[in-house]
Amino acid sequence: MRFLGINAIFHDPAAALIVDGKVVAAAEEERFSRRKHGKRPLPFSAWELPEQAAAWCLREAGIGPEDIDAVAYSYDPALVEQRPDGDWEDLRTRYAVRAPLFLSTALPGLDPAKVRYVPHHIAHAASAGLASPWRDCAVLVCDGRGEDVSHLAGRYTGGELEVLAAQRLPHSLGLMYEDVTEHLGFLRSSDEYKVMALASYGRPRFLEELRDLVYATDDGGFHVTPIEWSGYAKALRKGEPWTDDHADLAASVQARLEEVLLDLARWLHERTGERRLALAGGVALNCVANTRLLAEGPFEEVWVQPAAGDSGTALGGALHLAQAYGEPAAPMSTAALGRGFTDEELGAWLDVARVPYTRPADLAGAVAAELAADRIVAWFQGRSEYGPRALGHRSLLAHPGHAANTERLNDVKGREQFRPIAPMVLEDRAAAVFARGPVPSPYMLFVHDVRPGWRERLPAVVHVDGTARIQTVSPAAEPLMARVLAEFEARTGLPVLVNTSLNTAGRPMVDDPRDALECFGSAPVDVLALGPYLIRRGEVFAS
C-alpha cells in the first residue's frame, strides 16, 4: 500500500511517502521553493502546501497521485474550538477543512476522499515511536502548539499508542521558548537554536523566579504563567548586540526548560516503566535538553527523530496511517530521504555551468588533502537530509584544529559569531574524544563533553562551555564520509572534521546542483565536491 504524509499548517511544510512498508522519500518544501521554513508574507506564511515536495516523492516512487491509498494531513480541524469569523485560528481551521480540495488541485488525480486528518501531536508521536528502533517505548512530544494542546505523553506497545497525558493551551513550553527567542531579537519559530547557543554564554540567575512561573503539574502536564520578558532584559531588535542580561535570560529559560522536561520524563517513566524514550516536536531539537534528559532522567535510552520539528509530522502521519491500515513501516534507518542525483546528471550541470572540474580517482583522499591544507570544502553527496541537520550529504567541511575556522565559517555563512560549529567523527573513535553523550549519535541531536586532552587540539568545534554537538559516522552507513575522516586523520592526527550545513544565513540548506553552484559562487568556499567531481575556486575564477 502507498501512504502519503503532508504537513502544511504551521511551518516547515513537508511530504513523505511510504510504499509497501518502506519509507521511500521525505523532503521539506523549502528545499524546492527556497523559502526557509516555507514562510511567505502574512497572512499566508503558515499555509504553504508542499506541492513540489509531494510531487517529487511520487516521482521518486514511480507512481501517480491516483495510486495513493491514503493521505495523512497532520492537523485535525475538528479538534479546534471554533472562534468568531476572522480570528486567526478560525482562518487556519477553515483552511485545513479545505485541505483535501487544495491537495487534489496540487496533485491532479488525487481523490480528496482519501485524505485523513491525523491530529498534530499524534503525527509527532508516530514520527518518534513508530520510526524509532523499538517496537515498545515511551514517547514524549513537546512543541509550540497543535490543534488545542502543546504536549503529549504516552507509550507505544506493539505499535499501538496509548496517550497518558496532554497539556491544553495556552500553556506551552514551545511557545514560551518562541517568545524569548523573539524578545532576544531572533526570528520566532525559526531561530530557537540561537537562544540555546546564547545560553552557554550566560548564568541562569533568573532561574528561581522562573521556577515560580513555569512548572510541571501532577497530572503529567505543566503550567506556564505569561511572562514579561522585559523585566529581565530589554527587547533586542534584529542585529543589536546582546549583553550579559540577555545571555543570562537565555541561560535561565534553557535551564528551566530542561528541569520541566526532566519532571515530565519522570512522571512518564513512573506510569509506564519503559526503559526507552522516543522524542519529537520542535522542543526535541534542543540537543542540550536531550542530553540532560539522557544523563539525569530515568530512561536508559533516548532516541530523537531527526526531523523532530513540524516537517517530521509528514512522516509521522504516513507512519500512523500505515499502522492503522495493518501495514506498519520498518523503523527509520537513515535521514537521507531527499533528492539525489546520478554522476551523469551532476556532470551535465557542470558542463552547462562551464566551470573547470576534475574527477579524482580517490575522491576521499583528494578532499582530505584539501581539508588538511585548511581549505573549506562544500560537500554535496548522495540524497539530501530530511530535517534541519546537515549530516554529511549537504555540508560545509573544514579543519577543526584551527580556532580561526569558527569565525571563518560563521563569516562564510553570514551568521552570528556566538554560534558554534559542529564536529563529525568516526563512530569507533568518538568515545576517545567525547564524553557524556550517547554513542552512536548519527543525527547530531545531543551534545557531548569534549575530553580535556582534545579541547586544545580541536578548538574550532569546542563551544564556550566545553561541549560539542557531534555526529558519529558509521563506515557501514556512510562509507565515503568515513574514508574522508580516515584520510584526514592519517594526514593530521585528528579523527574529527568540522561539519556545518551547506547554506548561507536565511537560506534553506542546499538541495540540488544549481543550489550548490550558486552557493559556491557567492560564498568564500575553496572547493566544491559535487558527487565525484572537484571544483576549485582558484581554477574557476582564473578561467
C-alpha positions in Angstrom: 0.0 0.0 0.0 1.0 3.6 -0.5 0.7 6.3 2.1 1.5 10.0 1.5 2.0 12.3 4.5 1.6 16.0 4.4 2.5 18.8 6.8 1.1 22.2 5.8 -0.5 24.0 8.7 2.1 25.8 10.8 5.6 26.0 9.3 8.1 23.6 7.7 5.7 22.2 5.1 6.9 18.7 4.0 5.8 15.5 2.3 6.7 11.9 3.0 5.9 8.7 1.2 5.7 5.1 2.5 5.3 2.2 -0.1 4.8 -1.4 1.0 6.2 -0.8 4.5 9.2 1.2 3.4 9.9 5.0 3.8 10.7 5.8 0.2 11.1 9.6 0.3 10.7 12.6 2.6 11.5 16.2 2.0 10.7 19.7 3.1 9.1 22.1 0.6 11.8 24.8 1.4 14.4 22.7 -0.4 12.4 23.2 -3.6 10.8 26.6 -3.1 14.0 28.1 -1.5 11.7 29.8 1.1 13.2 28.9 4.5 10.6 27.1 6.7 8.1 27.6 3.9 7.2 31.0 5.1 5.5 33.6 2.9 4.4 37.1 3.7 1.5 37.3 6.1 -1.3 36.2 6.3 -0.3 33.1 4.3 3.0 32.4 5.9 1.8 29.2 7.6 -0.2 27.8 4.7 2.2 26.7 2.0 1.3 23.3 0.6 4.3 21.1 -0.1 3.3 20.8 -3.7 6.8 20.3 -5.1 8.0 18.0 -2.3 4.9 15.8 -2.6 5.2 15.6 -6.4 8.8 14.7 -6.1 8.0 11.9 -3.6 5.6 10.4 -6.0 8.1 10.6 -8.9 10.8 9.0 -6.7 8.5 6.0 -6.2 7.4 6.0 -9.9 3.7 6.4 -9.0 1.0 9.0 -9.6 -1.5 10.7 -7.3 -4.2 8.2 -8.3 -2.1 5.4 -7.0 -2.1 6.7 -3.4 -4.2 4.6 -1.0 -4.5 7.3 1.7 -3.1 10.7 2.6 -2.3 11.8 6.1 -2.8 15.5 6.8 -1.1 16.3 10.2 -3.8 18.5 11.7 -7.3 17.8 12.6 -9.6 20.8 12.4 -12.3 19.0 14.3 -10.2 19.3 17.4 -10.1 23.1 17.4 -12.6 25.2 19.3 -14.4 27.4 16.8 -13.9 31.1 17.3 -15.6 34.2 15.7 -15.0 34.7 11.9 -11.8 36.5 11.2 -9.9 35.0 14.2 -6.5 33.7 13.1 -7.2 30.2 14.5 -10.6 30.1 12.7 -9.0 31.1 9.4 -6.4 28.4 9.9 -9.0 25.8 10.7 -11.2 26.7 7.7 -8.1 26.3 5.5 -7.4 22.8 7.0 -11.1 21.8 6.3 -10.5 22.6 2.6 -7.1 20.9 2.5 -8.3 17.8 0.7 -9.6 20.0 -2.2 -6.3 22.0 -2.2 -4.3 18.8 -2.3 -6.3 17.3 -5.2 -5.7 20.5 -7.1 -2.0 20.5 -6.4 -1.8 16.7 -7.2 -4.2 16.1 -10.1 -5.6 12.7 -9.9 -5.7 12.5 -6.1 -9.1 11.6 -4.8 -9.8 14.1 -1.9 -11.8 11.4 -0.2 -8.5 9.6 0.5 -7.3 12.4 2.8 -7.3 11.5 6.5 -6.8 14.0 9.3 -4.2 12.9 11.8 -4.0 15.0 15.0 -0.8 17.1 15.1 0.6 15.5 18.2 -0.4 12.0 17.2 1.6 12.6 14.0 4.6 13.8 16.1 4.3 10.8 18.4 4.2 8.4 15.4 7.3 10.1 13.9 9.1 9.2 17.1 7.6 6.0 18.4 7.0 4.2 15.1 10.2 5.4 13.4 12.4 4.5 16.4 14.4 1.3 16.6 12.0 -0.1 19.2 8.6 -1.7 19.0 7.7 -0.7 22.6 8.8 2.6 24.2 7.5 5.7 26.0 7.0 8.7 23.8 7.1 12.4 24.7 6.1 15.2 22.3 6.6 18.9 23.2 6.3 21.8 20.8 4.6 25.2 20.4 1.1 24.1 19.7 -1.1 21.6 17.9 -4.8 22.0 17.5 -5.6 22.6 21.1 -2.6 21.1 23.0 1.1 21.7 23.2 2.3 18.3 24.5 1.6 14.6 24.5 3.0 11.8 26.8 2.3 8.2 26.1 3.7 4.9 25.1 3.8 2.6 22.1 3.1 -1.1 22.8 3.2 -3.4 19.7 2.9 -0.3 17.5 -0.2 1.0 19.3 -0.2 4.3 21.0 -1.7 4.9 24.5 -2.0 8.6 25.3 -1.4 9.2 29.0 -1.3 13.0 29.2 -1.7 16.1 27.0 -1.3 19.7 28.0 -4.0 22.0 26.8 -3.2 25.5 25.5 -2.4 28.3 26.3 0.3 26.5 28.4 3.2 25.7 26.1 6.9 25.3 26.7 7.5 25.7 23.0 5.6 29.0 22.8 7.5 30.2 25.9 10.8 29.5 24.1 9.5 31.1 20.9 8.6 34.3 22.9 12.0 34.6 24.4 13.5 34.0 21.0 11.6 36.9 19.6 12.5 39.1 22.7 16.2 38.5 22.1 16.0 39.8 18.5 15.8 36.4 16.7 13.1 35.1 14.4 10.4 33.0 16.3 9.6 29.5 15.0 13.0 29.6 13.3 15.9 30.8 15.5 15.2 29.0 18.8 18.6 27.2 18.4 20.3 30.6 18.7 18.8 31.0 22.2 20.3 27.6 23.1 23.7 28.7 21.8 23.5 32.1 23.6 22.6 30.4 26.8 26.1 28.9 27.1 27.5 32.5 27.5 25.2 33.3 30.5 24.4 32.3 34.1 20.9 31.1 35.0 20.5 33.9 37.5 16.7 34.3 36.8 16.1 30.6 37.4 14.5 30.8 40.8 11.9 33.3 39.5 11.1 31.2 36.5 10.6 28.2 38.7 7.6 30.0 40.2 6.2 30.8 36.8 6.9 27.6 34.8 6.4 24.2 36.5 5.3 20.6 36.0 1.9 19.5 37.4 1.0 16.2 39.0 -1.1 15.1 36.0 1.8 14.8 33.6 1.4 18.3 32.2 2.7 21.7 33.1 1.8 25.3 33.8 3.3 28.4 32.1 2.4 31.8 33.5 2.6 34.6 31.0 6.0 36.3 31.4 7.0 39.9 30.8 10.5 39.3 29.4 11.4 43.0 29.5 11.6 42.7 33.3 14.7 40.6 32.8 16.4 42.2 29.8 15.3 44.8 27.3 14.0 43.6 24.0 16.5 43.5 21.2 15.9 44.3 17.6 17.4 42.1 14.9 21.2 42.6 14.8 21.5 44.6 18.0 24.4 43.5 20.3 23.4 41.3 23.3 24.5 42.0 26.8 25.1 39.8 29.9 21.5 40.2 30.8 20.4 38.7 27.5 22.8 35.8 27.9 21.6 35.2 31.5 18.0 35.3 30.4 18.7 32.7 27.7 20.6 30.6 30.2 17.7 30.8 32.7 15.0 29.8 30.2 17.1 27.0 28.9 17.7 25.7 32.4 14.1 25.9 33.3 13.0 24.1 30.1 15.4 21.3 31.0 14.1 21.0 34.5 10.5 20.8 33.4 11.3 18.2 30.7 13.0 16.1 33.4 9.9 16.3 35.5 7.7 15.3 32.6 10.0 12.3 31.8 10.0 11.2 35.4 6.2 11.2 35.5 6.0 9.3 32.2 8.5 6.7 33.4 6.6 6.1 36.7 3.4 5.5 34.6 5.0 3.2 32.0 8.1 1.6 33.5 9.6 1.7 30.0 13.4 1.7 29.6 13.3 3.6 26.3 12.0 7.1 25.4 11.4 8.5 21.9 11.2 12.2 21.5 9.6 14.5 18.8 8.2 18.0 18.5 10.2 21.2 18.0 11.5 21.1 21.6 13.2 17.8 20.8 15.6 19.7 18.5 17.1 21.2 21.7 20.1 19.0 21.9 21.3 20.4 25.2 18.0 19.4 26.8 18.1 16.0 25.1 21.5 15.3 26.7 20.3 16.3 30.1 17.3 14.0 29.8 19.5 11.1 29.0 22.1 11.9 31.6 19.8 12.7 34.5 16.4 11.3 33.5 15.0 7.8 34.3 15.2 6.3 30.8 18.2 4.2 29.8 17.9 5.1 26.2 16.6 8.2 24.4 16.0 8.4 20.6 15.2 11.6 18.8 13.6 11.6 15.3 16.0 13.7 13.1 13.1 15.7 11.6 11.6 16.3 15.1 10.0 19.6 14.2 6.8 20.1 12.2 8.3 18.7 9.0 8.5 15.4 10.7 4.7 15.2 11.1 4.5 14.4 7.4 6.5 11.2 8.1 4.6 10.6 11.3 1.2 11.0 9.7 2.1 8.5 7.0 3.5 6.0 9.6 0.3 6.4 11.6 -1.8 5.5 8.6 0.4 2.6 7.6 0.0 1.2 11.2 -3.8 1.8 11.2 -4.2 0.0 7.8 -2.3 -3.0 9.1 0.9 -2.4 7.1 3.4 -0.9 9.5 6.6 0.6 8.1 10.1 -0.5 9.1 11.9 1.7 11.6 13.8 4.7 10.3 17.4 3.8 9.4 18.6 7.0 7.7 17.7 10.7 7.3 19.0 10.6 3.7 15.5 10.5 2.3 15.6 13.6 -0.1 16.7 14.2 -3.6 19.8 12.5 -5.1 21.5 12.8 -8.5 23.5 10.5 -10.7 27.1 11.2 -11.6 25.9 11.9 -15.2 23.3 14.4 -14.0 25.9 16.2 -11.9 28.4 16.3 -14.8 25.8 17.7 -17.1 25.2 20.6 -14.6 28.9 21.3 -14.6 29.1 21.3 -18.4 26.1 23.7 -18.6 27.8 26.0 -16.0 31.0 25.9 -17.9 33.2 25.6 -14.9 36.5 23.6 -14.9 36.4 20.4 -12.8 38.3 17.2 -12.2 37.3 13.7 -11.3 39.9 12.4 -9.0 40.4 8.6 -8.8 40.4 8.9 -5.0 37.8 11.5 -4.1 38.1 10.9 -0.3 41.9 11.3 -0.4 41.7 14.4 -2.6 39.1 16.1 -0.3 41.1 15.1 2.9 44.2 16.7 1.4 42.3 20.0 0.7 40.9 19.9 4.3 44.4 19.2 5.8 45.6 22.3 3.9 42.9 24.3 5.7 40.6 24.8 2.8 36.9 24.9 3.2 35.1 22.3 1.2 31.4 22.4 0.1 30.3 18.7 0.2 27.4 17.6 -2.0 26.9 13.8 -2.0 24.0 11.3 -2.2 20.5 12.1 -1.1 19.8 15.2 0.9 18.9 15.0 4.6 15.3 15.1 6.0 15.3 17.6 8.9 17.3 20.6 9.9 20.8 19.0 10.4 23.5 18.6 7.8 24.6 15.0 8.2 27.4 14.7 5.6 25.3 15.0 2.5 24.9 18.8 2.1 27.7 20.1 4.3 30.5 22.6 4.7 33.6 20.8 5.9 36.7 22.3 7.5 39.8 21.7 9.6 38.8 21.5 13.4 42.3 22.2 14.6 42.4 26.0 13.8 40.5 28.2 16.2 40.1 30.9 13.4 37.8 28.5 11.5 34.9 29.1 13.8 34.8 32.8 12.8 35.8 32.0 9.2 32.8 29.6 8.8 30.4 31.9 10.5 31.6 34.6 8.1 31.1 32.3 5.1 27.5 31.6 6.3 26.8 35.2 7.3 25.7 34.4 10.9 26.3 35.5 14.5 29.8 34.8 15.9 28.5 33.2 19.1 27.1 30.3 17.1 29.1 27.1 17.5 30.1 24.8 14.6 29.8 21.1 15.0 32.2 18.1 14.6 31.7 14.8 12.9 33.8 11.8 14.0 34.1 8.2 13.1 31.8 6.1 15.4 34.6 3.9 16.7 36.8 7.0 17.6 34.1 9.0 19.3 34.5 7.7 22.8 38.2 8.6 22.8 37.4 12.2 22.0 34.0 12.9 23.5 32.3 12.0 26.8 28.8 12.0 28.4 26.6 12.0 25.4 25.4 8.8 23.6 27.4 6.9 21.0 26.4 6.3 18.3 24.8 9.7 17.7 24.2 9.8 13.9 21.7 12.7 13.8 23.5 15.4 15.7 20.8 15.8 18.4 22.8 15.5 21.6 25.8 17.5 23.0 28.9 15.8 24.3 31.7 17.0 26.5 35.0 17.3 24.7 37.6 15.4 26.7 40.2 17.8 28.2 43.1 16.3 26.2 41.3 17.1 23.0 39.9 20.6 23.7 43.2 22.3 22.7 43.6 20.1 19.6 40.0 20.8 18.3 39.4 24.5 19.1 37.1 25.2 16.1 34.4 22.8 17.4 34.6 23.3 21.1 31.8 25.5 22.4 32.4 28.1 25.1 31.1 25.6 27.7 33.4 22.8 26.6 30.8 20.8 24.7 30.2 19.9 21.1 27.1 18.7 19.2 28.7 15.7 17.5 27.7 13.5 14.6 29.1 10.0 14.6 29.8 8.4 11.2 29.4 4.7 10.6 31.5 3.2 7.8 28.7 0.8 7.0 26.1 3.6 6.6 28.4 6.4 5.2 31.4 4.7 3.6 32.6 7.7 1.6 32.5 10.2 4.5 34.1 7.5 6.7 37.0 7.3 4.2 37.4 11.1 4.2 37.6 11.1 8.0 40.2 8.3 8.0 42.3 10.0 5.3 42.1 13.3 7.2 43.3 11.6 10.4 46.1 10.0 8.6 47.3 13.4 7.4 46.7 15.4 10.6 46.3 13.0 13.5 42.8 14.4 14.1 39.8 12.0 13.8 37.3 14.9 13.6 36.1 17.3 10.9 34.0 20.4 11.1 30.6 19.8 9.7 28.0 22.6 9.3 25.1 23.0 6.9 25.7 23.9 3.3 23.9 27.2 3.1 24.2 30.9 3.9 22.2 32.8 6.5 18.5 33.0 5.8 18.6 30.4 3.0 17.5 26.8 3.2 20.1 24.1 3.0 21.4 23.5 -0.5 19.5 20.7 -2.1 20.1 20.4 -5.9 23.2 21.0 -8.1 22.1 24.5 -9.1 21.8 25.5 -5.4 25.3 24.1 -4.8 26.9 26.0 -7.7 25.1 29.2 -6.6 26.3 28.9 -3.0 29.9 28.0 -4.2 29.9 31.1 -6.5 28.6 33.5 -3.9 30.4 32.4 -0.7 34.2 32.3 0.0 34.4 28.5 -0.2 37.6 27.0 -1.6 36.4 23.7 -3.1 33.1 22.1 -4.1 32.9 18.3 -4.1 29.8 17.7 -6.2 29.4 13.9 -6.4 32.7 12.5 -7.8 33.8 15.9 -9.2 36.0 18.6 -7.6 35.7 22.2 -8.5 38.4 24.5 -7.1 37.7 28.2 -6.6 41.1 29.3 -7.9 40.6 27.4 -11.1 37.0 28.7 -11.7 37.9 32.3 -11.3 41.2 32.1 -13.2 39.4 30.7 -16.2 
